[in-house]
């Protein structure tokens, strides 16, 4: 029976943001947190923007592409201290997104500015080989 519940969760889980304001977490616990993203096509380029505030993209983010899937992994460690208290936030975040079939995987670029990671790939037809995407700094 427990296996059935796990299978049911996997079946409907492509909609995590619908439940984020509930008073309890309905997501299956995996140890990782979901990265919030938006996808669109702008002038023949597929664009995905991911919310990743409070991270250093050079140290804390890895973007890989394999078998038509773009995977973003990030880890945040942040600590704030003042005279009377301290607070820390940490965690690992991951999101995998299927690329459009016509994505030119070798031409993917990524930039990070003000807490938002933007990944772009032109659309067309190309050879698909696994590789890592470098991140450039923002303004």
PyMOL CGO cylinders between C-alpha atoms (Angstrom):
from pymol import cmd
from pymol.cgo import CYLINDER

trace = [
    CYLINDER, 0.00, 0.00, 0.00, 2.83, 2.45, 0.83, 0.3, 1, 1, 1, 1, 1, 1,
    CYLINDER, 2.83, 2.45, 0.83, 4.32, 1.84, -2.61, 0.3, 1, 1, 1, 1, 1, 1,
    CYLINDER, 4.32, 1.84, -2.61, 0.96, 2.79, -4.15, 0.3, 1, 1, 1, 1, 1, 1,
    CYLINDER, 0.96, 2.79, -4.15, 0.99, 6.14, -2.32, 0.3, 1, 1, 1, 1, 1, 1,
    CYLINDER, 0.99, 6.14, -2.32, 4.54, 6.89, -3.47, 0.3, 1, 1, 1, 1, 1, 1,
    CYLINDER, 4.54, 6.89, -3.47, 3.55, 6.06, -7.05, 0.3, 1, 1, 1, 1, 1, 1,
    CYLINDER, 3.55, 6.06, -7.05, 0.50, 8.34, -6.77, 0.3, 1, 1, 1, 1, 1, 1,
    CYLINDER, 0.50, 8.34, -6.77, 2.66, 11.22, -5.50, 0.3, 1, 1, 1, 1, 1, 1,
    CYLINDER, 2.66, 11.22, -5.50, 5.06, 10.81, -8.41, 0.3, 1, 1, 1, 1, 1, 1,
    CYLINDER, 5.06, 10.81, -8.41, 2.14, 10.76, -10.82, 0.3, 1, 1, 1, 1, 1, 1,
    CYLINDER, 2.14, 10.76, -10.82, 0.68, 14.14, -9.82, 0.3, 1, 1, 1, 1, 1, 1,
    CYLINDER, 0.68, 14.14, -9.82, 3.83, 15.87, -8.65, 0.3, 1, 1, 1, 1, 1, 1,
    CYLINDER, 3.83, 15.87, -8.65, 4.57, 18.05, -11.73, 0.3, 1, 1, 1, 1, 1, 1,
    CYLINDER, 4.57, 18.05, -11.73, 2.46, 20.74, -10.00, 0.3, 1, 1, 1, 1, 1, 1,
    CYLINDER, 2.46, 20.74, -10.00, 4.45, 21.60, -6.82, 0.3, 1, 1, 1, 1, 1, 1,
    CYLINDER, 4.45, 21.60, -6.82, 3.71, 25.34, -6.84, 0.3, 1, 1, 1, 1, 1, 1,
    CYLINDER, 3.71, 25.34, -6.84, -0.03, 24.77, -6.58, 0.3, 1, 1, 1, 1, 1, 1,
    CYLINDER, -0.03, 24.77, -6.58, 0.40, 23.58, -3.01, 0.3, 1, 1, 1, 1, 1, 1,
    CYLINDER, 0.40, 23.58, -3.01, 3.15, 25.84, -1.67, 0.3, 1, 1, 1, 1, 1, 1,
    CYLINDER, 3.15, 25.84, -1.67, 0.80, 28.03, 0.41, 0.3, 1, 1, 1, 1, 1, 1,
    CYLINDER, 0.80, 28.03, 0.41, -0.85, 25.13, 2.25, 0.3, 1, 1, 1, 1, 1, 1,
    CYLINDER, -0.85, 25.13, 2.25, -0.24, 25.09, 6.04, 0.3, 1, 1, 1, 1, 1, 1,
    CYLINDER, -0.24, 25.09, 6.04, 1.71, 21.84, 5.66, 0.3, 1, 1, 1, 1, 1, 1,
    CYLINDER, 1.71, 21.84, 5.66, 4.04, 20.49, 3.01, 0.3, 1, 1, 1, 1, 1, 1,
    CYLINDER, 4.04, 20.49, 3.01, 2.39, 18.01, 0.61, 0.3, 1, 1, 1, 1, 1, 1,
    CYLINDER, 2.39, 18.01, 0.61, 5.59, 17.33, -1.34, 0.3, 1, 1, 1, 1, 1, 1,
    CYLINDER, 5.59, 17.33, -1.34, 7.32, 14.01, -0.85, 0.3, 1, 1, 1, 1, 1, 1,
    CYLINDER, 7.32, 14.01, -0.85, 10.41, 14.47, 1.28, 0.3, 1, 1, 1, 1, 1, 1,
    CYLINDER, 10.41, 14.47, 1.28, 13.52, 13.91, -0.79, 0.3, 1, 1, 1, 1, 1, 1,
    CYLINDER, 13.52, 13.91, -0.79, 16.01, 16.11, 1.06, 0.3, 1, 1, 1, 1, 1, 1,
    CYLINDER, 16.01, 16.11, 1.06, 16.16, 18.53, -1.86, 0.3, 1, 1, 1, 1, 1, 1,
    CYLINDER, 16.16, 18.53, -1.86, 14.02, 21.60, -2.46, 0.3, 1, 1, 1, 1, 1, 1,
    CYLINDER, 14.02, 21.60, -2.46, 12.44, 22.49, -5.78, 0.3, 1, 1, 1, 1, 1, 1,
    CYLINDER, 12.44, 22.49, -5.78, 13.76, 25.50, -7.70, 0.3, 1, 1, 1, 1, 1, 1,
    CYLINDER, 13.76, 25.50, -7.70, 10.96, 27.73, -8.97, 0.3, 1, 1, 1, 1, 1, 1,
    CYLINDER, 10.96, 27.73, -8.97, 11.26, 28.38, -12.70, 0.3, 1, 1, 1, 1, 1, 1,
    CYLINDER, 11.26, 28.38, -12.70, 9.47, 29.97, -15.61, 0.3, 1, 1, 1, 1, 1, 1,
    CYLINDER, 9.47, 29.97, -15.61, 9.90, 28.91, -19.24, 0.3, 1, 1, 1, 1, 1, 1,
    CYLINDER, 9.90, 28.91, -19.24, 9.14, 30.75, -22.46, 0.3, 1, 1, 1, 1, 1, 1,
    CYLINDER, 9.14, 30.75, -22.46, 10.28, 31.18, -26.06, 0.3, 1, 1, 1, 1, 1, 1,
    CYLINDER, 10.28, 31.18, -26.06, 11.62, 34.62, -27.01, 0.3, 1, 1, 1, 1, 1, 1,
    CYLINDER, 11.62, 34.62, -27.01, 12.61, 35.36, -30.62, 0.3, 1, 1, 1, 1, 1, 1,
    CYLINDER, 12.61, 35.36, -30.62, 13.49, 31.75, -31.49, 0.3, 1, 1, 1, 1, 1, 1,
    CYLINDER, 13.49, 31.75, -31.49, 15.31, 31.14, -28.20, 0.3, 1, 1, 1, 1, 1, 1,
    CYLINDER, 15.31, 31.14, -28.20, 14.05, 28.91, -25.38, 0.3, 1, 1, 1, 1, 1, 1,
    CYLINDER, 14.05, 28.91, -25.38, 14.50, 30.72, -22.06, 0.3, 1, 1, 1, 1, 1, 1,
    CYLINDER, 14.50, 30.72, -22.06, 14.22, 29.40, -18.52, 0.3, 1, 1, 1, 1, 1, 1,
    CYLINDER, 14.22, 29.40, -18.52, 14.54, 31.66, -15.48, 0.3, 1, 1, 1, 1, 1, 1,
    CYLINDER, 14.54, 31.66, -15.48, 15.16, 30.15, -12.05, 0.3, 1, 1, 1, 1, 1, 1,
    CYLINDER, 15.16, 30.15, -12.05, 14.84, 31.87, -8.67, 0.3, 1, 1, 1, 1, 1, 1,
    CYLINDER, 14.84, 31.87, -8.67, 18.12, 31.33, -6.81, 0.3, 1, 1, 1, 1, 1, 1,
    CYLINDER, 18.12, 31.33, -6.81, 18.60, 34.24, -4.37, 0.3, 1, 1, 1, 1, 1, 1,
    CYLINDER, 18.60, 34.24, -4.37, 21.49, 34.31, -1.94, 0.3, 1, 1, 1, 1, 1, 1,
    CYLINDER, 21.49, 34.31, -1.94, 23.88, 32.03, -3.83, 0.3, 1, 1, 1, 1, 1, 1,
    CYLINDER, 23.88, 32.03, -3.83, 27.24, 32.42, -5.52, 0.3, 1, 1, 1, 1, 1, 1,
    CYLINDER, 27.24, 32.42, -5.52, 26.70, 31.07, -9.05, 0.3, 1, 1, 1, 1, 1, 1,
    CYLINDER, 26.70, 31.07, -9.05, 30.42, 30.38, -9.51, 0.3, 1, 1, 1, 1, 1, 1,
    CYLINDER, 30.42, 30.38, -9.51, 30.60, 28.11, -6.45, 0.3, 1, 1, 1, 1, 1, 1,
    CYLINDER, 30.60, 28.11, -6.45, 27.06, 26.98, -5.68, 0.3, 1, 1, 1, 1, 1, 1,
    CYLINDER, 27.06, 26.98, -5.68, 25.39, 26.18, -9.02, 0.3, 1, 1, 1, 1, 1, 1,
    CYLINDER, 25.39, 26.18, -9.02, 25.92, 23.41, -11.56, 0.3, 1, 1, 1, 1, 1, 1,
    CYLINDER, 25.92, 23.41, -11.56, 24.03, 23.22, -14.85, 0.3, 1, 1, 1, 1, 1, 1,
    CYLINDER, 24.03, 23.22, -14.85, 24.24, 20.06, -16.93, 0.3, 1, 1, 1, 1, 1, 1,
    CYLINDER, 24.24, 20.06, -16.93, 22.57, 18.85, -20.09, 0.3, 1, 1, 1, 1, 1, 1,
    CYLINDER, 22.57, 18.85, -20.09, 22.12, 15.18, -20.90, 0.3, 1, 1, 1, 1, 1, 1,
    CYLINDER, 22.12, 15.18, -20.90, 19.62, 13.21, -23.00, 0.3, 1, 1, 1, 1, 1, 1,
    CYLINDER, 19.62, 13.21, -23.00, 17.50, 16.29, -23.70, 0.3, 1, 1, 1, 1, 1, 1,
    CYLINDER, 17.50, 16.29, -23.70, 17.21, 17.28, -20.02, 0.3, 1, 1, 1, 1, 1, 1,
    CYLINDER, 17.21, 17.28, -20.02, 18.60, 20.47, -18.48, 0.3, 1, 1, 1, 1, 1, 1,
    CYLINDER, 18.60, 20.47, -18.48, 19.44, 19.95, -14.80, 0.3, 1, 1, 1, 1, 1, 1,
    CYLINDER, 19.44, 19.95, -14.80, 20.10, 22.83, -12.38, 0.3, 1, 1, 1, 1, 1, 1,
    CYLINDER, 20.10, 22.83, -12.38, 21.62, 21.97, -9.00, 0.3, 1, 1, 1, 1, 1, 1,
    CYLINDER, 21.62, 21.97, -9.00, 22.32, 24.62, -6.35, 0.3, 1, 1, 1, 1, 1, 1,
    CYLINDER, 22.32, 24.62, -6.35, 23.33, 24.71, -2.72, 0.3, 1, 1, 1, 1, 1, 1,
    CYLINDER, 23.33, 24.71, -2.72, 22.90, 27.65, -0.37, 0.3, 1, 1, 1, 1, 1, 1,
    CYLINDER, 22.90, 27.65, -0.37, 24.53, 28.32, 2.97, 0.3, 1, 1, 1, 1, 1, 1,
    CYLINDER, 24.53, 28.32, 2.97, 23.76, 31.70, 4.49, 0.3, 1, 1, 1, 1, 1, 1,
    CYLINDER, 23.76, 31.70, 4.49, 24.29, 32.87, 8.05, 0.3, 1, 1, 1, 1, 1, 1,
    CYLINDER, 24.29, 32.87, 8.05, 23.30, 36.21, 9.63, 0.3, 1, 1, 1, 1, 1, 1,
    CYLINDER, 23.30, 36.21, 9.63, 24.51, 37.26, 13.07, 0.3, 1, 1, 1, 1, 1, 1,
    CYLINDER, 24.51, 37.26, 13.07, 23.87, 40.31, 15.16, 0.3, 1, 1, 1, 1, 1, 1,
    CYLINDER, 23.87, 40.31, 15.16, 24.43, 41.14, 18.81, 0.3, 1, 1, 1, 1, 1, 1,
    CYLINDER, 24.43, 41.14, 18.81, 21.56, 39.06, 20.21, 0.3, 1, 1, 1, 1, 1, 1,
    CYLINDER, 21.56, 39.06, 20.21, 20.77, 36.35, 17.69, 0.3, 1, 1, 1, 1, 1, 1,
    CYLINDER, 20.77, 36.35, 17.69, 21.92, 34.42, 14.69, 0.3, 1, 1, 1, 1, 1, 1,
    CYLINDER, 21.92, 34.42, 14.69, 19.98, 32.85, 11.85, 0.3, 1, 1, 1, 1, 1, 1,
    CYLINDER, 19.98, 32.85, 11.85, 21.04, 30.55, 9.08, 0.3, 1, 1, 1, 1, 1, 1,
    CYLINDER, 21.04, 30.55, 9.08, 19.43, 29.17, 5.94, 0.3, 1, 1, 1, 1, 1, 1,
    CYLINDER, 19.43, 29.17, 5.94, 20.82, 26.31, 3.96, 0.3, 1, 1, 1, 1, 1, 1,
    CYLINDER, 20.82, 26.31, 3.96, 19.74, 23.59, 1.63, 0.3, 1, 1, 1, 1, 1, 1,
    CYLINDER, 19.74, 23.59, 1.63, 20.24, 21.95, -1.70, 0.3, 1, 1, 1, 1, 1, 1,
    CYLINDER, 20.24, 21.95, -1.70, 17.99, 22.70, -4.62, 0.3, 1, 1, 1, 1, 1, 1,
    CYLINDER, 17.99, 22.70, -4.62, 17.47, 20.85, -7.87, 0.3, 1, 1, 1, 1, 1, 1,
    CYLINDER, 17.47, 20.85, -7.87, 15.30, 21.16, -10.94, 0.3, 1, 1, 1, 1, 1, 1,
    CYLINDER, 15.30, 21.16, -10.94, 15.29, 19.11, -14.13, 0.3, 1, 1, 1, 1, 1, 1,
    CYLINDER, 15.29, 19.11, -14.13, 13.51, 20.43, -17.20, 0.3, 1, 1, 1, 1, 1, 1,
    CYLINDER, 13.51, 20.43, -17.20, 13.04, 18.66, -20.53, 0.3, 1, 1, 1, 1, 1, 1,
    CYLINDER, 13.04, 18.66, -20.53, 14.44, 20.77, -23.35, 0.3, 1, 1, 1, 1, 1, 1,
    CYLINDER, 14.44, 20.77, -23.35, 12.36, 21.35, -26.46, 0.3, 1, 1, 1, 1, 1, 1,
    CYLINDER, 12.36, 21.35, -26.46, 13.21, 18.78, -29.13, 0.3, 1, 1, 1, 1, 1, 1,
    CYLINDER, 13.21, 18.78, -29.13, 14.71, 21.44, -31.39, 0.3, 1, 1, 1, 1, 1, 1,
    CYLINDER, 14.71, 21.44, -31.39, 17.00, 22.94, -28.67, 0.3, 1, 1, 1, 1, 1, 1,
    CYLINDER, 17.00, 22.94, -28.67, 20.61, 23.50, -29.78, 0.3, 1, 1, 1, 1, 1, 1,
    CYLINDER, 20.61, 23.50, -29.78, 22.17, 22.01, -26.65, 0.3, 1, 1, 1, 1, 1, 1,
    CYLINDER, 22.17, 22.01, -26.65, 25.77, 22.96, -27.53, 0.3, 1, 1, 1, 1, 1, 1,
    CYLINDER, 25.77, 22.96, -27.53, 24.77, 26.64, -27.74, 0.3, 1, 1, 1, 1, 1, 1,
    CYLINDER, 24.77, 26.64, -27.74, 23.18, 26.92, -24.27, 0.3, 1, 1, 1, 1, 1, 1,
    CYLINDER, 23.18, 26.92, -24.27, 24.26, 29.97, -22.25, 0.3, 1, 1, 1, 1, 1, 1,
    CYLINDER, 24.26, 29.97, -22.25, 23.54, 30.94, -18.65, 0.3, 1, 1, 1, 1, 1, 1,
    CYLINDER, 23.54, 30.94, -18.65, 23.74, 34.18, -16.72, 0.3, 1, 1, 1, 1, 1, 1,
    CYLINDER, 23.74, 34.18, -16.72, 23.00, 35.16, -13.12, 0.3, 1, 1, 1, 1, 1, 1,
    CYLINDER, 23.00, 35.16, -13.12, 21.77, 38.57, -12.04, 0.3, 1, 1, 1, 1, 1, 1,
    CYLINDER, 21.77, 38.57, -12.04, 20.02, 39.73, -8.84, 0.3, 1, 1, 1, 1, 1, 1,
    CYLINDER, 20.02, 39.73, -8.84, 19.04, 36.27, -7.67, 0.3, 1, 1, 1, 1, 1, 1,
    CYLINDER, 19.04, 36.27, -7.67, 17.76, 35.00, -11.02, 0.3, 1, 1, 1, 1, 1, 1,
    CYLINDER, 17.76, 35.00, -11.02, 19.55, 32.42, -13.15, 0.3, 1, 1, 1, 1, 1, 1,
    CYLINDER, 19.55, 32.42, -13.15, 18.65, 32.73, -16.84, 0.3, 1, 1, 1, 1, 1, 1,
    CYLINDER, 18.65, 32.73, -16.84, 19.42, 29.88, -19.23, 0.3, 1, 1, 1, 1, 1, 1,
    CYLINDER, 19.42, 29.88, -19.23, 18.99, 30.37, -22.98, 0.3, 1, 1, 1, 1, 1, 1,
    CYLINDER, 18.99, 30.37, -22.98, 19.25, 28.02, -25.94, 0.3, 1, 1, 1, 1, 1, 1,
    CYLINDER, 19.25, 28.02, -25.94, 18.52, 28.74, -29.59, 0.3, 1, 1, 1, 1, 1, 1,
    CYLINDER, 18.52, 28.74, -29.59, 16.00, 26.47, -31.27, 0.3, 1, 1, 1, 1, 1, 1,
    CYLINDER, 16.00, 26.47, -31.27, 16.84, 24.43, -34.38, 0.3, 1, 1, 1, 1, 1, 1,
    CYLINDER, 16.84, 24.43, -34.38, 18.29, 20.96, -35.05, 0.3, 1, 1, 1, 1, 1, 1,
    CYLINDER, 18.29, 20.96, -35.05, 21.65, 19.77, -33.67, 0.3, 1, 1, 1, 1, 1, 1,
    CYLINDER, 21.65, 19.77, -33.67, 23.63, 16.87, -32.22, 0.3, 1, 1, 1, 1, 1, 1,
    CYLINDER, 23.63, 16.87, -32.22, 22.86, 16.23, -28.53, 0.3, 1, 1, 1, 1, 1, 1,
    CYLINDER, 22.86, 16.23, -28.53, 25.90, 15.39, -26.35, 0.3, 1, 1, 1, 1, 1, 1,
    CYLINDER, 25.90, 15.39, -26.35, 26.15, 15.70, -22.50, 0.3, 1, 1, 1, 1, 1, 1,
    CYLINDER, 26.15, 15.70, -22.50, 28.01, 18.81, -21.31, 0.3, 1, 1, 1, 1, 1, 1,
    CYLINDER, 28.01, 18.81, -21.31, 28.27, 21.43, -18.55, 0.3, 1, 1, 1, 1, 1, 1,
    CYLINDER, 28.27, 21.43, -18.55, 27.05, 25.04, -19.00, 0.3, 1, 1, 1, 1, 1, 1,
    CYLINDER, 27.05, 25.04, -19.00, 29.16, 27.94, -17.60, 0.3, 1, 1, 1, 1, 1, 1,
    CYLINDER, 29.16, 27.94, -17.60, 27.48, 30.85, -15.77, 0.3, 1, 1, 1, 1, 1, 1,
    CYLINDER, 27.48, 30.85, -15.77, 28.44, 34.49, -16.39, 0.3, 1, 1, 1, 1, 1, 1,
    CYLINDER, 28.44, 34.49, -16.39, 28.00, 37.32, -13.85, 0.3, 1, 1, 1, 1, 1, 1,
    CYLINDER, 28.00, 37.32, -13.85, 25.34, 39.99, -14.00, 0.3, 1, 1, 1, 1, 1, 1,
    CYLINDER, 25.34, 39.99, -14.00, 25.55, 43.73, -14.03, 0.3, 1, 1, 1, 1, 1, 1,
]
cmd.load_cgo(trace, "trace")
